[in-house]
Each structure stands twice: as C-alpha cells, then as structure tokens.
C-alpha cells in the first residue's frame, strides 16, 4: 500500500521524466519509483514560493491530495525537500484560492465543495467560458489559433496513450488561451479565480472513458467554430461543455459514494 509521500514522489518523477523526453508517457507497468533518484529535486530558493504552490496545486488537481484530506506537514516537507515555513506560506496562498481550508485547531486540509457549491460554480464557469469564446472569435489572431490547434493535436496524442495528466494539462491550456484571446482583463481575473476552484473536479470528469471521448468530440467542434470565427456557436459549445463536465463530476461522486456505502463494516 502506497503512503502519500510515495504517491507524490511518483507524481513528481513522472513530471520530470515527461518534461525531459517531451512526449506523453503511455500508461504501462513501468514504475517510475524504480528510477535511481527516488526523491524530487530540491526546490531552488529563488523560485521556492511559486514552485511549492504549483506543486501542491498540481497534487490537489490530480487527486493525490483528495478533497477533505488532512495535510501532514512533515510528510509534505520531506516530499518537497523544504522546511515548514515555505510550506505554510504556500498553504496560505492555496487557502486564499479556496483550495485549502486552514483551521487554528485542526491544521490544513484540502477543501471539499458541497454539491450545491459544485453546481453553482460550474454554472458560473460555463458562462465565463461562453463569454470568453464569443470575445475570442472577434479578437483572436491566426497565430493564436495555430497554437491552440497544436495543443489540440498534442492532447489527442495523450488520449491515445491514456495519459490523463498530459491530456488534462493541454486541455486546460486550450481553454486558457481562448480566455486570453478574449483580451478582457476583468474577465481574465474572474476566470482564473473561479477556474482554480474547479480544476480538480474538471480533471475527475475524465475518469470515465465515454465522458473523456465525448469531451474530445466537443473540442473538435470548438476548433471548427474558432476557425470560422463563429462566436455564438463557440459560446454555445463551451457552455454545454462545462455543464456536461458538471454532470460527469456529479456522476463520479455518486458512483464513489455508492461504492463506499457498500463496503463491509
């Protein structure tokens, strides 16, 4: 049975190897913990704050730190190769983003959204994505469209190799670039704030293969609408895309809850 530290080390080594080789790693029986360096590289001091925040945010998004889980500071410090001071500073940043709950008596834990919060936040995000798409079609450049297409094809390659982490990072980059292409600073700030709360849930929405494949088809349609500069069409696709993400997350949570209730006591 893996400890949290072991799982996080596997995640960090995966990211390092994926960066070095520059492609989506196929899920096989290869165990990254067999590599000769079992611990992640020490974080450089000048980049410490932002790097620790990014690592922790990634752990939360990909479910290595699950919603509701109490965080073990000692274990996280050992995994990241840092002291408690930068860890606690990073946790405060994540708390301000709504990803971490900090209690004076119970310490820090990963935030867990209620079903009502989940529904309402996805509804808001669907509107932000739709507005981003509509404005992007008016303002995007050919070079930006080419960049989004490149990300799309890289995303498809990750799907072929069942690389969910690689797929998700490119998927989110596509959505992010559409929002950037809207060229609206106020919209950008709100989008980033709301999306951070949903990233882990959006990642989970692809746990079921049919939902994953359906999302790819929707991305194909997004590209067509973007190419045609059809703002209304892209807005409609993005709105529906986010609402389907919401429904997929609710289905995953329901399935997990039912599985948990059937466990022997």
N, C-alpha and C positions, 0 to 999 in steps of 0.2 A: 504493500500500500504506500503510495507516494505521500510525503509530507508536503506542506505548502512550499517550503523552501526548494524542495526538489522540483516541483512543478514549475516554479518561477525560474529556476536555473535552466530547465528545458526550454522555456519560452525565450529567455534571453539568448541562449545559444542558437536557437532557431533563427532569431532575428539577425544575429551576427553572421551566420553561415549564409542566410538568404541574401544579405547585403553584399557579401564577398563574391558570391557566384552570380548574382544579378538575375536570377530567374525564380519562378515559383517552384517550390520544392514539392514533389509528389509525396503523398502520404503512403509510406511503406512501413515495413517492420524495422527500418533503421532507427536506432535510438540515439538521439543527439547526446545523451549523457555518457555514451561510450567515447566521446571525443576526449583528448588528453587534458583539456582545461575545463574542469567541472564548474568553475565559478566564473561569473561575469567579470569583465574588466572593471577595475576601479574607476569610479566616475571622476573625470578631470575637475579640479577645484573651480576653475573659472566658469565651467558650464554646469556646476553642481545643481543649482536650484532648478533650472529649467529641465535638466536631464532627469532628475529624480521625479519631478512632476509628470513628465512624459512617460516614464517607465510605469509609474503607479497608475496613471490614467489608462495605459495600454493593458495592464493586468486586469483592471476593472472591466474595460470594454470587452475583452476576450474571455471573461468569466473565470479567470484564475483567482480573482478575488470576488467571490459571489455576493449578491445583494444580501444584506443583513449580517454578513460575516464580521466578527470582531477581529480587529487587526492586531497582530502580535508585533510590537515594535522591535523587539530583539531579533526576531526571525527576519523581518524585512531589512533591518540594518545589516545583518550578515549577508543576505542575498545581494543587496545593492553595494556592499562594501563601503558603507558610510556610517557616521555617528548619528546619535538620536536628534541632534539639533537640526541638521538639514532635513531629516525625515519629518520632524514635526512642522517645520516651515512648509514643506510640500503638502502635508496633510491639511494645513490651514487653507492653502490655495484651493485644494480639491473640495474642501468644505464650502468655500465661497462659490464654487461652481455647482454645488448641490450633489456632488458625487460621494462625499464622506459626511457622516454625522459624528460630531465630537461632543462627548458628554464629560463634564468635570469628574464624575464618579465612575463612569464605565469605560472611559477611553474612546478610541475611534473605531467606527465600524462603517462598512460600505452601505450607502443609502439604499433603501428599498422603496420604490414607488408603490402606492396603493393602486388598485385597479382604476379608480376614478381619476387619479392623477395621470396615470398612463394614458387613458382615453383622451383626457383633455389636452395633454401635452402633444400627443400625436396629431390631434385636430389642429392645434396652433401651428405645428410644424408643417402640416400639409398645406396650410395657407401661405406660409413663408416660402416654401419650395415652389408653389404655384406662381407667386408673385415674382420670385427670382427668375423663373423660366420665362415669364412674359416679358420682363425687362431685358433679360439676356438676349432674346431674339431681336430686340431693337438695337442692341449696343455691342454685341459680341463681334470679334474680328475673325477673319479667316484663319489666322494663326492660332487663335484660342480654340476654334472648332477642331483644327488639326490635332492639337494637344489632347483634347477630350477624346477624339477618335483613337489616338494612340493608347490612352488609358483604357478605353473600352476593349480594345483587342488584347491588351495585357490582362485585363480582367477575365476575358473569355479563356485565355490560356490557363489561368489559375483555376477556373471552374473545371476545365478538362482534367486537371491533375488533382482535383479535390482539395485544393489549398484554400481553405476558408479564410484564413488570416490574410493571405496575399490578395484574395478576391475582395475582401472587405476594404482593405486599405485603398485599393484602386477605385472601388465603388464610391467610397466616401470622397476621394479626390475629385471624381467626376461631379458629384453633387456640389462640392465646394467650389469648383471652378465655374459652374453655372451661376452660383450665387455671386462670385466675384465679378463675373461678366455683367451682372446687373448694374454694377457701378453705382451703388447706393449705400453710402456709409452707414446710415441709420439702420437699414435693412440688414447689412452685414453684421453689425454688432448684436442685434437681436437674434439673428440666425445662429451665430456662434454660441451664444448663451443657451439658447433652447436646445440646440443640437447636442451639446455636451451631455446634457441630462439623458438624452435618448440613444447615445452611441452604443452602449452595451446592449440595449434592447434591440436596436437595429441589427446588431451582429447576431443576436439569438434568433432573429426572424428567418435566418437561412439554415437553421438546424435541420429542417425537413426538406428533402431533395425536391419535391414538387414545387414548394414555395421558392426555392433557390432558382430553379429553372424558369419559373414564371417571372421572377424579378429580372432575369436576363432578357426575356422577351420584351418586357416593358422598357428596358434600357435600349434595346434595338429601336423601339418606336420613338424614344426620346431623341435619339440621334437623327432620325428622319425628320422629325419636327424642327429640330435645331438647324439642320441643313437647309430646310425650306424657310427658315425664319418665321415659322408659324407659332406666334406667341400664345394664342388661345389654345391651340392643340397641345403644345408642350405644357402649358399650365394645367390643363385637364389631366394629362398623363401623370404629371408629378403629384398632383393632389390625390389621384386614385392610388398611385404607387405608395404613398405614405400611409393612406388609410388601410391598404392591404397589409403593409408592414405591421400596423397596429393589430389587425385581426390575427396575423400569423403569430405575433408575440403572445397575445391572449390565449391562442390555441396551445402554444408550447407550455405556457404556465399552467393551463388547465390540465394538460396531459401529465405534467410533472406532479401537480397536486394530487391527482387521482392515483398516480403510481405510489406516491408517498403514503396515501391513506390506506393502500392495500398491503403495506409491509406488515409482517408479523410483529406483535408487541410482546 
